Amino acid sequence: MYEKFVALLEKTNKSAYQVSKDTGIAENIFSYWKSGRSTPKLDKLITLADYFDVPITYFIDSISKEVSDKRDSDVAADGK
């Protein structure tokens, strides 16, 4: 999901700081998403989708894939 956020930053020539100021989403939240420390909550995704004028599915599709990939790797690590 974070990669899609970065792509939108580049496309719109905005910084995470500017998006944070414009949307009220704390800038450190973006860092947490980047590091995988947390995943975006739906309200934040809606805010970003509105801000960048993209459909919410722009973000949700990538999150679904990330969750699926993590689940697959967790299962493989467990040997099941």
N, C-alpha and C positions, 0 to 999 in steps of 0.2 A: 504494500500500500504506500509506503513511504516513497518509493521510486516514482509512483504516479504523482504524488504531491510535489516532488522535486521537478518533475517534467512540467507541471503547471506553473511552478515558480519561474522556470526558465522561459516558458512560452509567454508568460505575462510580464516578464522582466521585473518580478517582485522578489523581495527577500522574506525569509521566514519572520524576521522582525516586523516588517511592514504588515504581513498577514496577521500576525499576532495582535498588533495595535488595531488593525481594522476590524478584526473578528472578535476580539476578547479572549481568544484561545491562548493560554500562556505559552510562551516560546519554548519553555523547557518540555512541554508536552510533545512537541515535534521531535525533540532529541530522544525522548523515551520511545517514540514510535520507531525512530531510526535504529536504535539499539535493540529493539525487540523487548524492552523492559515493560512495555504496555502496548495494548492494542486500542485503536480509537473507539470511542463510544459513539453510538448512533447520532446523538445530538451534535457532536463535533463534526461528523461526516456530513450531516445535513448542512451545517453552517458553512463548511468548506465547499460543498457542492453548489450552494447558493452563491457564495462569494466568487467562485471561479466560473459560474454559469455552466456547470456540467451536470449530467444526471447522477443521482446518488449511486447508481449501479457502476459508474466509473470507478468508484472506490470499493464498493462491496464485492464486485467480482474478484478483485485482487486479494481481498481479505479472505474470501472463501477458499481461494487456492492456497494461501499461506496456511490457513488452519488445516486444510486437507494434507498439505505437505508435511506439516509438523506432526499430525496424527500418524501419518505413514512412517515417519522417521522414529517416532516413539514406539510404534509397534515393532519395527525392525530392531530397535535397540533392546526391546524386551524379548526378542527371539520368538515372537508369536506370529 
